[in-house]
Amino acid sequence: MGMTHQMEAHIISDLWDLEDWGFDTALDELQNNVGITGLTVRIDPPPAMQFRARAADAPRLFHNAGGLWFRTQADRYTQTRLKPIHAPEMRSRNPFARLADVCADRNIALRAWVYGCCNPLAAAKHPGMAARNALDHTSARWLCPSHPDVAAYLHAFLHDLSEAHTLDAIILASPIWEPPAAALQHVRAAVPITPVEEFLVSLCFCESCRQRAADDDIEVQSLATLVQALVCEPFRRPRKKTPPVADILRDNPALARFEEWRRKRSRAIFRSLAERIRVPLVLHEDAALHIDPSPDDRMLLDCAEPGPLGIENALKRGTARGLSLDGIEPLLELCPDRCPDAPTLVSAATRAAELNFKSLSLSNLALWPDRYFDWIRQALRNARRLHP
């Protein structure tokens, strides 16, 4: 006989999807029939259109206008000019509080997913607090964590959220600068956009970053001029072969020093947040590009490849960064290219159990057709059954 292995299973969702389904109805299905033990809810999702797969959901095409899906306490934000911007649906209601109560009654672990500096509404309202690259382009989506008002806001918001409800953890998706992969997303160019251009354009040269870097004896203006030249070089002379970013840093010591300065700033920002919040903070992998985790930190790592390979590669990346097994949580995104069928999901979850992972996250509830719930049920049953 096999034995049961109680791997934790967290489903990632948006609040509106759970509310339209009905909190009690949704959690009856997810906990009792599917087998989930935890729920992760995105608190500050950026504006987006979402095509919802389940027939019971209405409207089928949902427009999230952005803003917070959590009622904040105004007196917590007196030290910053950046004030919370609530989603229109939250102006007179607080469904997250009701969901927290329902989860507590059912012993379901509730986690909050926080984007943080990825905040298009705040960037539009306060462009002086937004990131700005060496080409003098102000981001329409990203705030700069070096700006004192942004830093104060992040501390206040996480403290507000952690004090208001009983949370198992807060997942930080974007507490620092924009990741290079997002810097030139959807940008059209006459030359191929490579990781080099993405990296260079992701560097922030806003006034706050310039001042802080200058305080640490970094020649900011000459560095910005260098970055401009490197970004524009392919337009003047197309590269025969794109060098890795590491080579660009090796050949430009001033740039390498600036990158190391950003890493130190990122570590300081994260440690400052972690020390002041009573709820454990879990880093999403994208957020941790510049943060060297300690062995005690926890991180959510994407499984980009289907099946067991995605689980194994997540483990490799996590251990390469010094994390313990207990600090690594694989994130499986259920979509056609990553999880085309039930056997793929079952094999991935089973491999996670074989490798002794404590927990597994699955995304994104709103996009799943009904058949996916059967897949998840099968996968969790197999993962929780260890061979003698």
PyMOL commands that set and color helices and strands:
alter all, ss='L'
color gray80, all
select helices_A, chain A and resi 15-21+23-34+74-77+88-90+95-106+120-125+127-129+148-164+180-183+195-202+207-215+220-236+245-251+253-276+285-288+307-320+325-327+342-354+365-367+371-383
alter helices_A, ss='H'
color red, helices_A
select strands_A, chain A and resi 3-4+8-14+38-42+48-51+61-64+109-114+130-132+138-143+169-172+281-284+298-302+328-333+359-363+385-386
alter strands_A, ss='S'
color yellow, strands_A
deselect
rebuild
show_as cartoon
